[in-house]
Amino acid sequence: MTTDKNYMAFINSLKQEIIKSRYQAARLANREQLLLYFKTGRMLSEKVKTQKWGTKVLEQIASDLQSNLPGLKGFSFTNLKKMRQFYEAYPNLEIGPSATVQIEDPNLAEKPNAIGPWATIQLEAFYSISFTHHILLLNRCKKAEERFFYIENSATQFWSVSVMEHQIDANLFQKQGKLSNNFQATMAESLKPSALNVFKDEYLLDFIAGDELEDERHIEQQVVLNIRNFILQMGKGFCFIGNQYRIEVDGDEFFIDLLFFNRILQCLVAFELKKGKFKPADAGQLNFYLNVLDDKVKLQQENSSIGIVLCKEKNNTVVEFAIKSFDKAMGVATYKTSKKTPVQMKGILPDADQLGKLLE
């Protein structure tokens, strides 16, 4: 077998080209499918309006298409209704080679003081997500601005439909950028916008039952057991380093609940879990951890560490007074959960019985 370095480099290059080609083919196929569904939806919408067609006609269309094209998939009566919905949500969508698309948002158009009735999104992102993604967004998010937020994130972070639905349930659109923090006074100007986008004001921990939140160590255990889902909940660029991360100061040991590294911010991120309401002492403890991390753990080329207190409740005014005098970047977020795992997350997150067995 040939093991020459040049040969292996050639194989690797060829592999990358194959992967790139497959990805491009999948993207083009998805784009063509969306365009077909959009055009079909437009044809149906126009005929329904001009000919006053009812439900029975759409059922007949689906049946006749199946008869004329045996084995045809994706054009059932239900899907035809979705295609019509897809078109009518974006009737001003310009199908062409432009890099961006402007889509009218009726919610903005109804407001006389609005800046304008149009919202802009990258066309590539719009075509990068599946038809199922789009229909979910149309059913769950009434405002175009909110839909575009999830479209952009789904396209750039490769969210599956289930992950996107989980982020909608967590109200990511409303929560992102709202974290109580002291970033303005403690971070470099170049990092402030990214940091505000990376962290949220509230995290949805639906892998923990609502009656299991009285023990901080138990919460930590569940986060570690479900670290993939926690990282998806957190957002962009997080890599898990460890829980109960040990640091030492002059012979005394201390343990950070959860430690991550964020690739976007290029820094360590420490999470401290609190089962109750935020207390000013929590900020002092976190500031101590950040000082030690920056002095003993942070690499020279990395940015200063960031800390987040994750608690059940908080008073934003108390948070403001508690953190404003510290020179380390920190924020305070809350978490929420439900006693019952949402239907859309079943099969992705373990149920209570499974978690019990894992803990045993």
Secondary structure, 3 states (H helix, E strand, C coil): CCCCHHHHHHHHHHHHHHHHHHHHHHHHHHHHHHHHHHHHHHHHHHHHHHHCCCHHHHHHHHHHHHHHCCCCCCCCHHHHHHHHHHHHHCCCCCCCCCCEEEEECHHHHCCCCCCCCEEEEEHHHHHHCCHHHHHHHHHHCCCHHHHHHHHHHHHHHCCCHHHHHHHHHCCHHHHECCCEECHHHHCCCCCHHHHHHHCECEEECCCCCHHHCCCHHHHHHHHHHCHHHHHHHHCCCEEEEEEEEEEEECCEEEEEEEEEEECCCCEEEEEEEEEEECCHHHHHHHHHHHHHHHHHHCCCCCCCCEEEEEEEECCHHHHHHHHCCCCCEEEEEEEECCCCCCHHHECCECCHHHHHHHHC
